[in-house]
């Protein structure tokens, strides 16, 4: 597991928002044109982010634990453990940071 202090602040806010079941904080972790790309299903902007939070994350009682993180400029590639009523398991997550927020979070399809 990655120490919270080693994650870039926007990624940590994302994790904290999901684990606290705080949809408003989740949406606020992104830029106004933020994107979640979940296996090719793209959700844009506050309404799209809120929809994903409701159907795939916070609304499903999700808990996320970052297991590893590799920071390369504004891109943070992670391995994470996810537990929810919708999906349980480990996956890769790619965050792109824009200033003090996230511009995107991508969960690529498993290979």
Backbone atoms as SQL, in Angstrom:
CREATE TABLE atoms (id INTEGER PRIMARY KEY, chain TEXT, resi INTEGER, resn TEXT, atom TEXT, x REAL, y REAL, z REAL);
INSERT INTO atoms VALUES
  (1, 'A', 1, 'UNK', 'N', 0.851, -1.180, 0.000),
  (2, 'A', 1, 'UNK', 'CA', 0.000, 0.000, 0.000),
  (3, 'A', 1, 'UNK', 'C', 0.895, 1.241, 0.000),
  (4, 'A', 2, 'UNK', 'N', 0.472, 2.264, -0.701),
  (5, 'A', 2, 'UNK', 'CA', 1.226, 3.507, -0.835),
  (6, 'A', 2, 'UNK', 'C', 0.888, 4.426, 0.329),
  (7, 'A', 3, 'UNK', 'N', 1.906, 5.038, 0.913),
  (8, 'A', 3, 'UNK', 'CA', 1.662, 6.017, 1.971),
  (9, 'A', 3, 'UNK', 'C', 0.907, 7.205, 1.395),
  (10, 'A', 4, 'UNK', 'N', -0.130, 7.635, 2.100),
  (11, 'A', 4, 'UNK', 'CA', -0.949, 8.739, 1.611),
  (12, 'A', 4, 'UNK', 'C', -0.120, 9.973, 1.301),
  (13, 'A', 5, 'UNK', 'N', 0.913, 10.230, 2.075),
  (14, 'A', 5, 'UNK', 'CA', 1.715, 11.439, 1.876),
  (15, 'A', 5, 'UNK', 'C', 2.500, 11.402, 0.571),
  (16, 'A', 6, 'UNK', 'N', 2.648, 10.224, -0.046),
  (17, 'A', 6, 'UNK', 'CA', 3.426, 10.144, -1.282),
  (18, 'A', 6, 'UNK', 'C', 2.576, 10.326, -2.542),
  (19, 'A', 7, 'UNK', 'N', 1.261, 10.333, -2.408),
  (20, 'A', 7, 'UNK', 'CA', 0.396, 10.560, -3.566),
  (21, 'A', 7, 'UNK', 'C', 0.257, 12.050, -3.838),
  (22, 'A', 8, 'UNK', 'N', 0.242, 12.449, -5.107),
  (23, 'A', 8, 'UNK', 'CA', -0.049, 13.852, -5.408),
  (24, 'A', 8, 'UNK', 'C', -1.420, 14.232, -4.826),
  (25, 'A', 9, 'UNK', 'N', -1.542, 15.456, -4.353),
  (26, 'A', 9, 'UNK', 'CA', -2.755, 15.906, -3.649),
  (27, 'A', 9, 'UNK', 'C', -4.042, 15.657, -4.438),
  (28, 'A', 10, 'UNK', 'N', -4.102, 15.912, -5.746),
  (29, 'A', 10, 'UNK', 'CA', -5.364, 15.661, -6.452),
  (30, 'A', 10, 'UNK', 'C', -5.773, 14.181, -6.436),
  (31, 'A', 11, 'UNK', 'N', -4.795, 13.287, -6.524),
  (32, 'A', 11, 'UNK', 'CA', -5.099, 11.853, -6.466),
  (33, 'A', 11, 'UNK', 'C', -5.584, 11.490, -5.064),
  (34, 'A', 12, 'UNK', 'N', -4.932, 12.032, -4.055),
  (35, 'A', 12, 'UNK', 'CA', -5.345, 11.744, -2.683),
  (36, 'A', 12, 'UNK', 'C', -6.763, 12.246, -2.420),
  (37, 'A', 13, 'UNK', 'N', -7.127, 13.417, -2.973),
  (38, 'A', 13, 'UNK', 'CA', -8.496, 13.928, -2.802),
  (39, 'A', 13, 'UNK', 'C', -9.515, 12.984, -3.439),
  (40, 'A', 14, 'UNK', 'N', -9.193, 12.440, -4.601),
  (41, 'A', 14, 'UNK', 'CA', -10.033, 11.454, -5.277),
  (42, 'A', 14, 'UNK', 'C', -10.258, 10.242, -4.365),
  (43, 'A', 15, 'UNK', 'N', -9.168, 9.684, -3.841),
  (44, 'A', 15, 'UNK', 'CA', -9.239, 8.518, -2.953),
  (45, 'A', 15, 'UNK', 'C', -10.064, 8.853, -1.709),
  (46, 'A', 16, 'UNK', 'N', -9.760, 9.979, -1.090),
  (47, 'A', 16, 'UNK', 'CA', -10.467, 10.371, 0.129),
  (48, 'A', 16, 'UNK', 'C', -11.964, 10.552, -0.124),
  (49, 'A', 17, 'UNK', 'N', -12.321, 11.152, -1.255),
  (50, 'A', 17, 'UNK', 'CA', -13.730, 11.392, -1.571),
  (51, 'A', 17, 'UNK', 'C', -14.488, 10.080, -1.737),
  (52, 'A', 18, 'UNK', 'N', -13.884, 9.131, -2.452),
  (53, 'A', 18, 'UNK', 'CA', -14.555, 7.835, -2.614),
  (54, 'A', 18, 'UNK', 'C', -14.686, 7.137, -1.269),
  (55, 'A', 19, 'UNK', 'N', -13.610, 7.080, -0.517),
  (56, 'A', 19, 'UNK', 'CA', -13.648, 6.355, 0.755),
  (57, 'A', 19, 'UNK', 'C', -14.532, 7.018, 1.800),
  (58, 'A', 20, 'UNK', 'N', -14.779, 8.324, 1.661),
  (59, 'A', 20, 'UNK', 'CA', -15.673, 9.037, 2.582),
  (60, 'A', 20, 'UNK', 'C', -17.106, 9.080, 2.044),
  (61, 'A', 21, 'UNK', 'N', -17.331, 8.486, 0.866),
  (62, 'A', 21, 'UNK', 'CA', -18.657, 8.497, 0.234),
  (63, 'A', 21, 'UNK', 'C', -19.160, 9.929, 0.044),
  (64, 'A', 22, 'UNK', 'N', -18.269, 10.804, -0.431),
  (65, 'A', 22, 'UNK', 'CA', -18.580, 12.218, -0.605),
  (66, 'A', 22, 'UNK', 'C', -18.586, 12.564, -2.100),
  (67, 'A', 23, 'UNK', 'N', -19.755, 12.481, -2.710),
  (68, 'A', 23, 'UNK', 'CA', -19.872, 12.716, -4.144),
  (69, 'A', 23, 'UNK', 'C', -19.479, 14.131, -4.521),
  (70, 'A', 24, 'UNK', 'N', -19.861, 15.121, -3.726),
  (71, 'A', 24, 'UNK', 'CA', -19.492, 16.510, -4.044),
  (72, 'A', 24, 'UNK', 'C', -17.975, 16.682, -4.050),
  (73, 'A', 25, 'UNK', 'N', -17.293, 16.108, -3.068),
  (74, 'A', 25, 'UNK', 'CA', -15.825, 16.197, -3.028),
  (75, 'A', 25, 'UNK', 'C', -15.210, 15.446, -4.204),
  (76, 'A', 26, 'UNK', 'N', -15.825, 14.330, -4.599),
  (77, 'A', 26, 'UNK', 'CA', -15.348, 13.575, -5.755),
  (78, 'A', 26, 'UNK', 'C', -15.404, 14.444, -7.013),
  (79, 'A', 27, 'UNK', 'N', -16.552, 15.042, -7.274),
  (80, 'A', 27, 'UNK', 'CA', -16.709, 15.897, -8.456),
  (81, 'A', 27, 'UNK', 'C', -15.739, 17.079, -8.381),
  (82, 'A', 28, 'UNK', 'N', -15.571, 17.648, -7.190),
  (83, 'A', 28, 'UNK', 'CA', -14.694, 18.801, -7.003),
  (84, 'A', 28, 'UNK', 'C', -13.210, 18.448, -7.179),
  (85, 'A', 29, 'UNK', 'N', -12.873, 17.162, -7.122),
  (86, 'A', 29, 'UNK', 'CA', -11.480, 16.745, -7.322),
  (87, 'A', 29, 'UNK', 'C', -11.049, 16.905, -8.771),
  (88, 'A', 30, 'UNK', 'N', -12.019, 17.105, -9.682),
  (89, 'A', 30, 'UNK', 'CA', -11.757, 17.210, -11.113),
  (90, 'A', 30, 'UNK', 'C', -11.895, 18.645, -11.605),
  (91, 'A', 31, 'UNK', 'N', -11.264, 18.900, -12.743),
  (92, 'A', 31, 'UNK', 'CA', -11.473, 20.166, -13.448),
  (93, 'A', 31, 'UNK', 'C', -12.915, 20.187, -13.963),
  (94, 'A', 32, 'UNK', 'N', -13.447, 21.365, -14.322),
  (95, 'A', 32, 'UNK', 'CA', -14.836, 21.432, -14.800),
  (96, 'A', 32, 'UNK', 'C', -15.120, 20.548, -16.012),
  (97, 'A', 33, 'UNK', 'N', -14.100, 20.283, -16.824),
  (98, 'A', 33, 'UNK', 'CA', -14.293, 19.413, -17.987),
  (99, 'A', 33, 'UNK', 'C', -13.694, 18.025, -17.750),
  (100, 'A', 34, 'UNK', 'N', -13.589, 17.643, -16.467),
  (101, 'A', 34, 'UNK', 'CA', -12.973, 16.373, -16.095),
  (102, 'A', 34, 'UNK', 'C', -13.639, 15.172, -16.732),
  (103, 'A', 35, 'UNK', 'N', -12.879, 14.082, -16.783),
  (104, 'A', 35, 'UNK', 'CA', -13.307, 12.871, -17.475),
  (105, 'A', 35, 'UNK', 'C', -12.984, 11.638, -16.649),
  (106, 'A', 36, 'UNK', 'N', -13.933, 10.712, -16.595),
  (107, 'A', 36, 'UNK', 'CA', -13.674, 9.352, -16.143),
  (108, 'A', 36, 'UNK', 'C', -13.863, 8.459, -17.361),
  (109, 'A', 37, 'UNK', 'N', -12.843, 7.648, -17.645),
  (110, 'A', 37, 'UNK', 'CA', -12.891, 6.676, -18.737),
  (111, 'A', 37, 'UNK', 'C', -12.764, 5.300, -18.095),
  (112, 'A', 38, 'UNK', 'N', -13.871, 4.604, -17.993),
  (113, 'A', 38, 'UNK', 'CA', -13.934, 3.309, -17.322),
  (114, 'A', 38, 'UNK', 'C', -14.118, 2.235, -18.390),
  (115, 'A', 39, 'UNK', 'N', -13.009, 1.612, -18.789),
  (116, 'A', 39, 'UNK', 'CA', -13.006, 0.572, -19.818),
  (117, 'A', 39, 'UNK', 'C', -13.588, 1.085, -21.126),
  (118, 'A', 40, 'UNK', 'N', -13.322, 2.340, -21.477),
  (119, 'A', 40, 'UNK', 'CA', -13.802, 2.917, -22.718),
  (120, 'A', 40, 'UNK', 'C', -15.130, 3.642, -22.601),
  (121, 'A', 41, 'UNK', 'N', -15.793, 3.530, -21.477),
  (122, 'A', 41, 'UNK', 'CA', -17.031, 4.272, -21.219),
  (123, 'A', 41, 'UNK', 'C', -16.629, 5.616, -20.637),
  (124, 'A', 42, 'UNK', 'N', -16.795, 6.681, -21.424),
  (125, 'A', 42, 'UNK', 'CA', -16.345, 8.009, -21.023),
  (126, 'A', 42, 'UNK', 'C', -17.492, 8.839, -20.466),
  (127, 'A', 43, 'UNK', 'N', -17.227, 9.454, -19.323),
  (128, 'A', 43, 'UNK', 'CA', -18.195, 10.344, -18.688),
  (129, 'A', 43, 'UNK', 'C', -17.497, 11.674, -18.449),
  (130, 'A', 44, 'UNK', 'N', -18.102, 12.749, -18.957),
  (131, 'A', 44, 'UNK', 'CA', -17.464, 14.067, -18.975),
  (132, 'A', 44, 'UNK', 'C', -18.199, 15.062, -18.087),
  (133, 'A', 45, 'UNK', 'N', -17.425, 15.987, -17.516),
  (134, 'A', 45, 'UNK', 'CA', -17.984, 17.112, -16.774),
  (135, 'A', 45, 'UNK', 'C', -18.663, 16.694, -15.491),
  (136, 'A', 46, 'UNK', 'N', -19.144, 17.669, -14.738),
  (137, 'A', 46, 'UNK', 'CA', -19.739, 17.385, -13.429),
  (138, 'A', 46, 'UNK', 'C', -20.883, 16.364, -13.477),
  (139, 'A', 47, 'UNK', 'N', -21.752, 16.447, -14.469),
  (140, 'A', 47, 'UNK', 'CA', -22.870, 15.496, -14.534),
  (141, 'A', 47, 'UNK', 'C', -22.379, 14.082, -14.812),
  (142, 'A', 48, 'UNK', 'N', -21.423, 13.945, -15.717),
  (143, 'A', 48, 'UNK', 'CA', -20.867, 12.628, -16.014),
  (144, 'A', 48, 'UNK', 'C', -20.113, 12.048, -14.830),
  (145, 'A', 49, 'UNK', 'N', -19.333, 12.886, -14.161),
  (146, 'A', 49, 'UNK', 'CA', -18.585, 12.437, -12.983),
  (147, 'A', 49, 'UNK', 'C', -19.530, 11.997, -11.871),
  (148, 'A', 50, 'UNK', 'N', -20.565, 12.780, -11.651),
  (149, 'A', 50, 'UNK', 'CA', -21.552, 12.452, -10.620),
  (150, 'A', 50, 'UNK', 'C', -22.259, 11.127, -10.969),
  (151, 'A', 51, 'UNK', 'N', -22.566, 10.940, -12.245),
  (152, 'A', 51, 'UNK', 'CA', -23.212, 9.711, -12.687),
  (153, 'A', 51, 'UNK', 'C', -22.318, 8.502, -12.399),
  (154, 'A', 52, 'UNK', 'N', -21.027, 8.587, -12.753),
  (155, 'A', 52, 'UNK', 'CA', -20.115, 7.474, -12.493),
  (156, 'A', 52, 'UNK', 'C', -19.975, 7.217, -11.000),
  (157, 'A', 53, 'UNK', 'N', -19.870, 8.282, -10.226),
  (158, 'A', 53, 'UNK', 'CA', -19.772, 8.120, -8.772),
  (159, 'A', 53, 'UNK', 'C', -20.994, 7.384, -8.227),
  (160, 'A', 54, 'UNK', 'N', -22.158, 7.722, -8.749),
  (161, 'A', 54, 'UNK', 'CA', -23.400, 7.107, -8.256),
  (162, 'A', 54, 'UNK', 'C', -23.537, 5.648, -8.682),
  (163, 'A', 55, 'UNK', 'N', -23.202, 5.330, -9.937),
  (164, 'A', 55, 'UNK', 'CA', -23.450, 3.985, -10.452),
  (165, 'A', 55, 'UNK', 'C', -22.301, 3.010, -10.263),
  (166, 'A', 56, 'UNK', 'N', -21.068, 3.523, -10.147),
  (167, 'A', 56, 'UNK', 'CA', -19.912, 2.631, -10.117),
  (168, 'A', 56, 'UNK', 'C', -19.048, 2.752, -8.866),
  (169, 'A', 57, 'UNK', 'N', -19.178, 3.827, -8.124),
  (170, 'A', 57, 'UNK', 'CA', -18.254, 4.052, -7.005),
  (171, 'A', 57, 'UNK', 'C', -19.012, 4.312, -5.701),
  (172, 'A', 58, 'UNK', 'N', -19.260, 5.547, -5.413),
  (173, 'A', 58, 'UNK', 'CA', -19.840, 5.932, -4.126),
  (174, 'A', 58, 'UNK', 'C', -21.211, 5.300, -3.916),
  (175, 'A', 59, 'UNK', 'N', -22.036, 5.275, -4.949),
  (176, 'A', 59, 'UNK', 'CA', -23.351, 4.649, -4.846),
  (177, 'A', 59, 'UNK', 'C', -23.293, 3.145, -4.652),
  (178, 'A', 60, 'UNK', 'N', -22.138, 2.557, -4.872),
  (179, 'A', 60, 'UNK', 'CA', -21.933, 1.118, -4.693),
  (180, 'A', 60, 'UNK', 'C', -21.083, 0.822, -3.455),
  (181, 'A', 61, 'UNK', 'N', -20.982, 1.815, -2.557),
  (182, 'A', 61, 'UNK', 'CA', -20.198, 1.671, -1.317),
  (183, 'A', 61, 'UNK', 'C', -18.750, 1.284, -1.581),
  (184, 'A', 62, 'UNK', 'N', -18.142, 1.900, -2.573),
  (185, 'A', 62, 'UNK', 'CA', -16.774, 1.565, -2.958),
  (186, 'A', 62, 'UNK', 'C', -15.753, 2.016, -1.921),
  (187, 'A', 63, 'UNK', 'N', -14.682, 1.242, -1.866),
  (188, 'A', 63, 'UNK', 'CA', -13.485, 1.580, -1.099),
  (189, 'A', 63, 'UNK', 'C', -12.310, 1.333, -2.031),
  (190, 'A', 64, 'UNK', 'N', -11.411, 2.302, -2.093),
  (191, 'A', 64, 'UNK', 'CA', -10.231, 2.178, -2.950),
  (192, 'A', 64, 'UNK', 'C', -8.977, 2.273, -2.092),
  (193, 'A', 65, 'UNK', 'N', -8.031, 1.385, -2.392),
  (194, 'A', 65, 'UNK', 'CA', -6.729, 1.400, -1.743),
  (195, 'A', 65, 'UNK', 'C', -5.676, 1.420, -2.839),
  (196, 'A', 66, 'UNK', 'N', -4.849, 2.452, -2.851),
  (197, 'A', 66, 'UNK', 'CA', -3.771, 2.545, -3.833),
  (198, 'A', 66, 'UNK', 'C', -2.638, 1.634, -3.365),
  (199, 'A', 67, 'UNK', 'N', -2.265, 0.684, -4.215),
  (200, 'A', 67, 'UNK', 'CA', -1.218, -0.281, -3.878),
  (201, 'A', 67, 'UNK', 'C', 0.155, 0.186, -4.350),
  (202, 'A', 68, 'UNK', 'N', 0.184, 0.859, -5.509),
  (203, 'A', 68, 'UNK', 'CA', 1.443, 1.405, -6.025),
  (204, 'A', 68, 'UNK', 'C', 1.116, 2.606, -6.887),
  (205, 'A', 69, 'UNK', 'N', 2.071, 3.517, -6.989),
  (206, 'A', 69, 'UNK', 'CA', 1.881, 4.723, -7.794),
  (207, 'A', 69, 'UNK', 'C', 3.208, 5.111, -8.421),
  (208, 'A', 70, 'UNK', 'N', 3.151, 5.394, -9.720),
  (209, 'A', 70, 'UNK', 'CA', 4.314, 5.858, -10.462),
  (210, 'A', 70, 'UNK', 'C', 3.971, 7.234, -11.027),
  (211, 'A', 71, 'UNK', 'N', 4.709, 8.248, -10.599),
  (212, 'A', 71, 'UNK', 'CA', 4.453, 9.613, -11.049),
  (213, 'A', 71, 'UNK', 'C', 5.430, 9.959, -12.158),
  (214, 'A', 72, 'UNK', 'N', 4.884, 10.385, -13.302),
  (215, 'A', 72, 'UNK', 'CA', 5.694, 10.818, -14.434),
  (216, 'A', 72, 'UNK', 'C', 5.109, 12.135, -14.927),
  (217, 'A', 73, 'UNK', 'N', 5.666, 13.240, -14.453),
  (218, 'A', 73, 'UNK', 'CA', 5.122, 14.557, -14.793),
  (219, 'A', 73, 'UNK', 'C', 3.723, 14.708, -14.223),
  (220, 'A', 74, 'UNK', 'N', 2.745, 14.975, -15.091),
  (221, 'A', 74, 'UNK', 'CA', 1.364, 15.158, -14.653),
  (222, 'A', 74, 'UNK', 'C', 0.549, 13.870, -14.702),
  (223, 'A', 75, 'UNK', 'N', 1.199, 12.751, -14.994),
  (224, 'A', 75, 'UNK', 'CA', 0.498, 11.466, -15.090),
  (225, 'A', 75, 'UNK', 'C', 0.904, 10.569, -13.929),
  (226, 'A', 76, 'UNK', 'N', -0.098, 10.000, -13.273),
  (227, 'A', 76, 'UNK', 'CA', 0.139, 9.088, -12.159),
  (228, 'A', 76, 'UNK', 'C', -0.521, 7.756, -12.517),
  (229, 'A', 77, 'UNK', 'N', 0.305, 6.731, -12.678),
  (230, 'A', 77, 'UNK', 'CA', -0.192, 5.400, -12.995),
  (231, 'A', 77, 'UNK', 'C', -0.194, 4.585, -11.708),
  (232, 'A', 78, 'UNK', 'N', -1.348, 4.026, -11.393),
  (233, 'A', 78, 'UNK', 'CA', -1.505, 3.316, -10.128),
  (234, 'A', 78, 'UNK', 'C', -1.984, 1.893, -10.358),
  (235, 'A', 79, 'UNK', 'N', -1.736, 1.061, -9.360),
  (236, 'A', 79, 'UNK', 'CA', -2.426, -0.218, -9.180),
  (237, 'A', 79, 'UNK', 'C', -3.255, -0.004, -7.933),
  (238, 'A', 80, 'UNK', 'N', -4.507, -0.417, -7.992),
  (239, 'A', 80, 'UNK', 'CA', -5.358, -0.211, -6.827),
  (240, 'A', 80, 'UNK', 'C', -6.231, -1.420, -6.562),
  (241, 'A', 81, 'UNK', 'N', -6.653, -1.516, -5.327),
  (242, 'A', 81, 'UNK', 'CA', -7.607, -2.537, -4.916),
  (243, 'A', 81, 'UNK', 'C', -8.948, -1.843, -4.738),
  (244, 'A', 82, 'UNK', 'N', -9.990, -2.429, -5.274),
  (245, 'A', 82, 'UNK', 'CA', -11.335, -1.839, -5.264),
  (246, 'A', 82, 'UNK', 'C', -12.290, -2.841, -4.655),
  (247, 'A', 83, 'UNK', 'N', -13.077, -2.379, -3.712),
  (248, 'A', 83, 'UNK', 'CA', -14.110, -3.232, -3.117),
  (249, 'A', 83, 'UNK', 'C', -15.417, -2.459, -3.156),
  (250, 'A', 84, 'UNK', 'N', -16.445, -3.068, -3.753),
  (251, 'A', 84, 'UNK', 'CA', -17.753, -2.413, -3.828),
  (252, 'A', 84, 'UNK', 'C', -18.821, -3.474, -4.095),
  (253, 'A', 85, 'UNK', 'N', -20.059, -3.009, -4.162),
  (254, 'A', 85, 'UNK', 'CA', -21.153, -3.915, -4.512),
  (255, 'A', 85, 'UNK', 'C', -21.187, -4.192, -6.015),
  (256, 'A', 86, 'UNK', 'N', -20.386, -3.470, -6.801),
  (257, 'A', 86, 'UNK', 'CA', -20.392, -3.642, -8.261),
  (258, 'A', 86, 'UNK', 'C', -19.184, -4.414, -8.766),
  (259, 'A', 87, 'UNK', 'N', -18.010, -4.146, -8.214),
  (260, 'A', 87, 'UNK', 'CA', -16.773, -4.768, -8.671),
  (261, 'A', 87, 'UNK', 'C', -15.838, -4.906, -7.482),
  (262, 'A', 88, 'UNK', 'N', -15.129, -6.026, -7.448),
  (263, 'A', 88, 'UNK', 'CA', -14.107, -6.249, -6.438),
  (264, 'A', 88, 'UNK', 'C', -12.870, -6.785, -7.138),
  (265, 'A', 89, 'UNK', 'N', -11.734, -6.198, -6.819),
  (266, 'A', 89, 'UNK', 'CA', -10.496, -6.698, -7.396),
  (267, 'A', 89, 'UNK', 'C', -9.479, -5.601, -7.596),
  (268, 'A', 90, 'UNK', 'N', -8.398, -6.000, -8.237),
  (269, 'A', 90, 'UNK', 'CA', -7.300, -5.071, -8.500),
  (270, 'A', 90, 'UNK', 'C', -7.347, -4.622, -9.945),
  (271, 'A', 91, 'UNK', 'N', -6.906, -3.399, -10.146),
  (272, 'A', 91, 'UNK', 'CA', -6.931, -2.827, -11.478),
  (273, 'A', 91, 'UNK', 'C', -5.863, -1.760, -11.589),
  (274, 'A', 92, 'UNK', 'N', -5.700, -1.260, -12.801),
  (275, 'A', 92, 'UNK', 'CA', -4.804, -0.144, -13.067),
  (276, 'A', 92, 'UNK', 'C', -5.646, 1.117, -13.182),
  (277, 'A', 93, 'UNK', 'N', -5.136, 2.218, -12.688),
  (278, 'A', 93, 'UNK', 'CA', -5.795, 3.506, -12.831),
  (279, 'A', 93, 'UNK', 'C', -4.775, 4.556, -13.240),
  (280, 'A', 94, 'UNK', 'N', -5.143, 5.351, -14.228),
  (281, 'A', 94, 'UNK', 'CA', -4.239, 6.390, -14.723),
  (282, 'A', 94, 'UNK', 'C', -4.899, 7.740, -14.487),
  (283, 'A', 95, 'UNK', 'N', -4.242, 8.562, -13.699),
  (284, 'A', 95, 'UNK', 'CA', -4.707, 9.900, -13.375),
  (285, 'A', 95, 'UNK', 'C', -3.885, 10.916, -14.151),
  (286, 'A', 96, 'UNK', 'N', -4.540, 11.934, -14.684),
  (287, 'A', 96, 'UNK', 'CA', -3.829, 13.062, -15.283),
  (288, 'A', 96, 'UNK', 'C', -4.189, 14.298, -14.469),
  (289, 'A', 97, 'UNK', 'N', -3.165, 14.984, -13.991),
  (290, 'A', 97, 'UNK', 'CA', -3.327, 16.136, -13.119),
  (291, 'A', 97, 'UNK', 'C', -3.238, 17.423, -13.928),
  (292, 'A', 98, 'UNK', 'N', -4.129, 18.352, -13.601),
  (293, 'A', 98, 'UNK', 'CA', -4.107, 19.692, -14.206),
  (294, 'A', 98, 'UNK', 'C', -4.169, 20.693, -13.058),
  (295, 'A', 99, 'UNK', 'N', -3.022, 21.246, -12.708),
  (296, 'A', 99, 'UNK', 'CA', -2.981, 22.176, -11.576),
  (297, 'A', 99, 'UNK', 'C', -3.249, 21.443, -10.279),
  (298, 'A', 100, 'UNK', 'N', -4.279, 21.881, -9.552),
  (299, 'A', 100, 'UNK', 'CA', -4.589, 21.258, -8.264),
  (300, 'A', 100, 'UNK', 'C', -5.775, 20.294, -8.348),
  (301, 'A', 101, 'UNK', 'N', -6.129, 19.893, -9.584),
  (302, 'A', 101, 'UNK', 'CA', -7.250, 18.964, -9.780),
  (303, 'A', 101, 'UNK', 'C', -6.874, 17.902, -10.799),
  (304, 'A', 102, 'UNK', 'N', -7.770, 16.964, -10.973),
  (305, 'A', 102, 'UNK', 'CA', -7.591, 15.930, -11.982),
  (306, 'A', 102, 'UNK', 'C', -8.294, 16.334, -13.270),
  (307, 'A', 103, 'UNK', 'N', -7.645, 16.120, -14.390),
  (308, 'A', 103, 'UNK', 'CA', -8.342, 16.315, -15.656),
  (309, 'A', 103, 'UNK', 'C', -8.959, 15.003, -16.122),
  (310, 'A', 104, 'UNK', 'N', -8.372, 13.872, -15.685),
  (311, 'A', 104, 'UNK', 'CA', -8.970, 12.600, -16.056),
  (312, 'A', 104, 'UNK', 'C', -8.520, 11.471, -15.135),
  (313, 'A', 105, 'UNK', 'N', -9.363, 10.441, -15.120),
  (314, 'A', 105, 'UNK', 'CA', -9.078, 9.174, -14.453),
  (315, 'A', 105, 'UNK', 'C', -9.506, 8.087, -15.418),
  (316, 'A', 106, 'UNK', 'N', -8.574, 7.217, -15.778),
  (317, 'A', 106, 'UNK', 'CA', -8.840, 6.149, -16.735),
  (318, 'A', 106, 'UNK', 'C', -8.583, 4.797, -16.093),
  (319, 'A', 107, 'UNK', 'N', -9.539, 3.900, -16.264),
  (320, 'A', 107, 'UNK', 'CA', -9.361, 2.493, -15.919),
  (321, 'A', 107, 'UNK', 'C', -9.339, 1.756, -17.252),
  (322, 'A', 108, 'UNK', 'N', -8.129, 1.375, -17.713),
  (323, 'A', 108, 'UNK', 'CA', -8.058, 0.691, -19.011),
  (324, 'A', 108, 'UNK', 'C', -8.584, -0.736, -18.887),
  (325, 'A', 109, 'UNK', 'N', -9.072, -1.286, -19.993),
  (326, 'A', 109, 'UNK', 'CA', -9.527, -2.684, -19.964),
  (327, 'A', 109, 'UNK', 'C', -8.388, -3.614, -19.548),
  (328, 'A', 110, 'UNK', 'N', -8.753, -4.654, -18.802),
  (329, 'A', 110, 'UNK', 'CA', -7.733, -5.657, -18.434),
  (330, 'A', 110, 'UNK', 'C', -7.246, -6.338, -19.697),
  (331, 'A', 111, 'UNK', 'N', -5.957, -6.636, -19.691),
  (332, 'A', 111, 'UNK', 'CA', -5.391, -7.326, -20.859),
  (333, 'A', 111, 'UNK', 'C', -5.211, -8.774, -20.561);
